Amino acid sequence: MDRAKAQKKAAAAKAKPKESATTLQQRREKDAAALREKQKKKEQEAAAAASGGGGGKK
């Protein structure tokens, strides 16, 4: 019974497609771009608050 369970688990692991290096690289680039956008927006909000733009969170 344990062997059958292990075989089933191994078959399921083999069935999963592995992520290729290109898709991994694309995902990293996409994530980095999103983080840069988020940082840019945060800096703009901080600059607006520092210049007395109002609407600052308290």
C-alpha positions in Angstrom: 0.0 0.0 0.0 2.8 2.4 0.8 4.5 1.6 -2.5 1.4 2.3 -4.4 1.0 5.6 -2.6 4.6 6.6 -3.3 4.3 5.7 -7.0 1.2 7.8 -7.3 2.9 10.7 -5.6 6.0 10.3 -7.9 3.7 10.2 -11.0 2.0 13.4 -9.9 5.4 15.1 -9.3 6.5 14.1 -12.8 3.3 15.4 -14.4 4.0 19.0 -13.2 5.7 21.0 -15.9 8.8 22.7 -14.6 9.2 26.4 -15.0 11.7 27.1 -17.7 14.6 29.6 -17.3 13.0 32.0 -19.7 9.7 32.2 -17.9 11.5 32.5 -14.6 13.5 35.4 -16.0 10.4 37.1 -17.4 8.6 36.7 -14.1 11.6 38.3 -12.2 11.7 41.2 -14.7 7.9 41.7 -14.3 8.2 41.6 -10.5 11.1 44.1 -10.5 9.2 46.5 -12.8 6.2 46.3 -10.4 8.4 47.1 -7.4 10.0 50.0 -9.2 6.6 51.4 -10.0 5.5 51.0 -6.4 8.6 52.7 -5.1 8.2 55.6 -7.6 4.6 56.1 -6.5 5.6 56.1 -2.8 8.4 58.6 -3.5 5.9 60.9 -5.3 3.5 60.7 -2.4 6.2 61.5 0.1 7.4 64.5 -2.0 3.8 65.8 -2.2 3.4 65.4 1.6 6.7 67.1 2.3 5.9 70.1 0.1 2.6 70.6 2.0 0.4 69.0 -0.6 -2.0 68.0 2.1 -3.8 64.7 2.1 -1.0 63.1 4.2 -1.9 60.1 6.3 -1.7 60.4 10.1 
